[in-house]
Amino acid sequence: MKTSTLHLERDPQQVVTLTFDRVDAKANVIDALFVEDFERAIAELHEQTPRGVILRSTKKSFFAGADIDMIFEVQRGGERQLFELVERLKSNLRRLETMGVPVVACLEGAALGGGWEIALSAHHRIALNSASVKIGLPEVNLGLLPGGGGVARTVRLFGLQAALPLLTEGKRYSAKEALENHLIHELVSSPEEVLFKAREWIEANPSSQQPWDYRGYRLPGGGAHSPKLASLLAIAPAMLREKTGGAYPAPEKILSAMVEGALVDFETACRIESRYFIELVCHPISKNMIRAFWYHLNEVNAGGSRPVGPSLSRFTHIGVIGAGMMGAGIAYVAAKSGIKVTLKDLDLDRAERGKDYSRRLVQKSIKRGQLTDEGGEQLLSLIHPSADVEALKESEVVIEAVFEDRSLKAMITAEFEESLATGDGVSPPLLASNTSTLPITGLAAASNRPERFIGLHFFSPVDKMKLVEIICGEETDEQSLAEAYDLVRQLGKTPIVVNDHRGFFTSRVFATYTQEGMSMLAEGVPPSMIERAAALAGFPVGPLAVSDEVSLSLMAKIRKQTTLDLAAEGQEAPAHPAHSVIDRMLELERPGRAGGGGFYDYPDQGGKRLWLGLSHHFPVSENLDDPTPLSVDEVKDRLLYIMAIETARCLEEGVLRSIRDANIGSILGIGFPAWTGGALQFINYTGLEVFIHRARALSERYGDRFSPPNSLSQRSLEERMFL
């Protein structure tokens, strides 16, 4: 049997290989066509009564999962068709695993989401020991839950307690990790061995069943009514709510499907799972998250903001000037990507200390089993500390990563370009400045090649943060932008592209978040209320806590530099209520975490806690005459709206080049809540008319910074501006 999505092949030993092979796509997906073909294949298998079934794929991945376009298009009132399709898929997966013959899944590529759910219907799973094999259920990252039996089967395989992180964290496991976590049964070294082991297992296990189909089966770790699990199930909802702030419905629905499904038979558990799945599919938050993390992120990583003309660049050697925290982090991620790095500082001792950062990260990876001793040595061998500017000549890209001082950056640019003057005619490298606020056009003025000068704003810590903001100066050419984009992708990072402006996009919008938090503190809002409201809104870190991490002294330096720059242009720096808070904290010698303490104390024992002195220096307001006292919802709105408004301004002013870069940048770079789909999508989610009305109300109460930009106010209220 052969269809457009799969085919069956029976060998002389009566073992049937069911091969997934979507003819019109690069990957196998679950959609109506596949379900129809799969149903016919299962019917044929039942007629043939083979000795065993092998599940394979001809694609690079085993199975990509459900058709996201199909899911995204489902709206309230049209969910019945998808519900029936999901139930048909589950019915046939159940028929497959209850045929009474062994079923083996051969995983030679990624099996994620719906693909992993198909693999879970097999009795035995064998994976190729390859970096291309990724296994897991990442649906929660799109605001969904596994709807193809993934919840029911995972709970029955591992029990409620062990299944909870597998289902609610969306982690992707390597082949080795999958074996260690008992997701797969065998790990082999070649495709030929995959098939050999599959046939060997079928021969040795002629009458296979799923564990829950054996007489006397008990849920691992105890059932939902088990005394051992009573305390866990009692606090699990609160633990999830604490983690999500109640802003993300998917983890809570997953927990409900898990517990309710554990109380009933398998088929009923699958039906419960389907109902929760459809509920999430139609939820506006899942639409937001799918738009951001599927459509927009895929477009960014596919080169959506890269110039189309220049050919793809691959880099073998880069230079980094400045071996401090940022430069050391850039050197590490480059070496981890297989790129040779010259790490330069004023003297060799400082450059070596920069390499120590990579040594520490390598040791941590080795201890965790993520890296071998040999792999660690190879990574470190790619980083070459130096105090000699001449050592940078071999670099294809040089990234300057010193601290935010315009004159220092200009001096380094001039020194480096002078060292190139006696070159041998080789094309000079791209020069990039790692800066978070200083305009690139101004920095490029120190260069003899402003068209080959660009901004690369990495985020701290570089080894963990996925985003890089690429900033084009007024003279940056397309070749330079393309090279910068290619380097960021080679480093495994996600690039967004913006035009030049003070603070660019991310730093400019991030500043509104921290400043709004400090403004509320100055108004007498309890600091615990500010931080808790931020968590409930979905922000990963509160504005006061993140201000401590950034450093109040750095904020003051940036403000001073901005004031000087604007004065040179004949302009006056805008005042903000947060400035007095920063100045007062610095007077109190509380500059932030690195300085020993800021809005929080950081004791040696135990976690951080809000500084008790805040209540003395910023007393809580007791204005009983206020007709509209500040609520948690008001605090949440102030934080969300101020960032969305500033993002809209960046779009209006041409700083932002695209909607997708705005949404992805706001989530990955500055912590805008992922449930919104990004800062601009938040406006869509709220509704343009409602958003403008609320923004004006906030403006009347707290100042012009909340006034909606003209680009919002002047548009038709029926038009969804940012789709």
VENZIPE-V883648 format. One line per field, one symbol per residue. psi: psi as a letter, one per 40 degrees, with the letter a starting at -180 (. if undefined). Layout:
psi: ???
This chain:
psi: hhaeeiiihhidefhhhhhhghdeieihihadddddddddddddddddgieihhhiieididheaihdddddehiheeedddddddddddddddddefdeihhhhhheahgibdddddddeidhhhihgidehhhageddeeeiihefeddddddddeiddddddddeefihiiddddddefdidihieidddddddddddddegdgiiideeihehihheiidehddedddddeddddddddeeeehdddddddddddddeeiiddddddddddddddddehdddddddddecdddddddefdehiddiihihiehiihhhfaddddddddddddeehhhhhiadiddddddddddddddddddddeeeiiddddddddeehhiiehddeedeidhhhhfiighddddddddddddddedfifeihiihhihgiedhhddddedeiegdefhihhgiihhdedhdihhhhhidehidddddddddddddeeihhihiihihebddddddddddddddddddeehhddddddddddeehdiiddddddddhdddddddddddddddddefihhiiidddddddddddefgeaddeeibdiigidhiiiihhdeddddgihhfgeehdgihidddddddddddddddddddddeedhdidddddddddddefhhdddeiddddddddhddddddddddddddeieeehhiddddeiheehhde.
